Amino acid sequence: MPQAPCNPAPHIVNGTNPVVAHDFCGGSVSGKDVIVVDDMIASGGSILDTARQLKEMGARRVFLFSTFGLFTGGLEKVDRAFSDGWFDRIFTTNLIYQTPELLSREYYYSVHMDRYIAALIDTLNKGETIQELIKPANRIHRALALYRNT
């Protein structure tokens, strides 16, 4: 008997992909700082609901990270969630346009990717491997060694 696909096609409702539930694995988050990572923030509904639930579970601070901060639903819902204390800071990359309105928010931090994209382009242009760039363990160890020696 054929099995259902692992990633069925999304069911879009009013321009969003509704989430039925969030499941949390692991121990208690009570009194702890929590990081939530998502590929993109479109309407913000899913990541904000996750943040709310984490706060209700006793998380001390909640930090939201996303590659692409689209905020297609506007910032009102995000502003309200911040003022209600659901999260402490949002970090997204500057790989897409960021409105001045978004950049002005006290909870928002833009992570600049310019030098990493330039390093990727330069490395590929020279015909070199990007292994060091995508698995940075050696660079991290060198940085830690520099830190320990200062």
C-alpha positions in Angstrom: 0.0 0.0 0.0 1.5 3.4 -1.0 2.2 5.8 1.9 1.2 9.4 1.9 4.0 11.9 1.0 6.0 13.3 4.0 5.5 16.8 2.8 2.0 17.2 1.3 1.2 20.3 -0.7 0.4 23.2 1.5 -3.3 24.1 2.0 -3.4 27.9 1.6 -6.2 29.8 3.4 -6.5 33.5 3.0 -2.9 33.7 1.7 -1.4 31.7 4.6 -0.5 28.1 5.4 -2.5 27.5 8.6 -0.7 25.5 11.3 -2.9 23.1 13.2 -0.5 22.6 16.2 3.0 23.0 17.4 4.7 20.1 19.2 7.5 20.8 21.6 10.2 18.2 22.3 12.7 18.2 25.1 12.7 19.4 28.7 11.1 22.4 30.4 11.8 25.9 29.0 10.8 27.5 32.3 13.2 30.3 33.2 15.4 29.7 30.1 16.2 31.8 27.1 14.8 30.2 23.9 15.8 30.6 20.3 13.2 29.9 17.5 14.5 29.5 14.0 12.4 29.5 10.9 13.2 29.9 7.2 10.9 32.9 6.7 8.4 35.1 8.4 5.5 35.9 6.1 2.4 36.8 8.1 4.2 36.0 11.4 1.3 33.9 12.6 3.2 30.6 13.1 6.4 32.0 14.7 4.4 34.4 16.9 2.1 31.6 18.1 5.2 29.5 18.9 6.7 32.5 20.9 3.4 32.9 22.8 3.3 29.3 23.7 6.9 29.3 24.9 6.2 32.3 27.1 3.2 30.5 28.5 5.5 27.5 29.2 7.6 29.9 31.3 10.4 30.8 28.9 12.4 33.8 30.3 13.2 35.4 26.9 12.3 34.3 23.3 14.5 35.3 20.4 13.1 34.8 16.8 15.5 34.1 13.9 14.6 33.9 10.3 16.5 34.0 7.0 13.8 36.0 5.2 11.7 38.5 7.1 8.9 39.2 4.5 6.3 40.5 7.0 3.7 40.4 4.2 0.9 40.8 6.7 2.3 44.1 7.9 3.8 44.8 11.3 0.8 45.4 13.4 0.5 41.8 14.6 4.2 41.7 15.3 4.1 45.0 17.2 1.2 43.7 19.3 3.0 40.4 20.1 6.1 42.4 21.2 4.1 44.7 23.4 2.3 41.7 24.9 5.8 40.3 25.7 5.7 37.2 23.5 9.2 37.7 22.2 12.3 39.9 22.9 14.0 40.3 19.6 13.6 39.3 15.9 16.7 38.7 13.8 16.4 38.4 10.0 19.0 38.7 7.2 19.3 41.6 4.8 19.0 39.2 1.8 15.7 40.8 0.9 14.5 44.4 1.0 13.8 45.7 4.5 11.4 48.6 4.8 12.5 51.7 6.9 9.4 51.0 9.0 10.7 47.5 9.9 14.3 48.8 10.5 12.9 51.4 12.9 11.3 48.8 15.2 13.1 48.5 18.6 12.7 44.7 18.6 14.2 44.2 15.1 17.8 43.4 14.2 19.1 43.1 10.6 21.8 40.5 10.2 24.1 41.7 7.4 25.1 38.9 5.0 27.1 41.0 2.5 30.5 39.7 3.4 29.4 36.1 3.5 27.8 36.3 0.0 30.9 38.1 -1.2 33.1 35.3 0.2 30.9 32.7 -1.5 31.2 34.4 -4.8 34.9 35.0 -4.5 35.6 31.4 -3.5 33.5 30.0 -6.3 35.0 32.5 -8.8 38.5 31.2 -7.9 37.3 27.6 -8.4 37.9 26.8 -4.8 35.8 24.7 -2.5 33.2 26.3 -0.2 33.6 23.5 2.4 35.3 25.9 4.8 32.5 28.4 4.4 29.6 26.0 4.9 31.2 24.0 7.7 33.0 26.6 9.7 34.3 24.4 12.6 38.0 25.2 11.8 37.3 29.0 11.6 35.4 28.8 14.9 38.3 26.9 16.5 40.8 29.6 15.2 38.6 32.4 16.5 38.4 30.7 19.9 42.1 30.3 20.0 42.6 34.0 19.3 40.1 34.8 22.0 41.9 32.6 24.5 45.3 34.2 23.7 44.1 37.7 24.3 
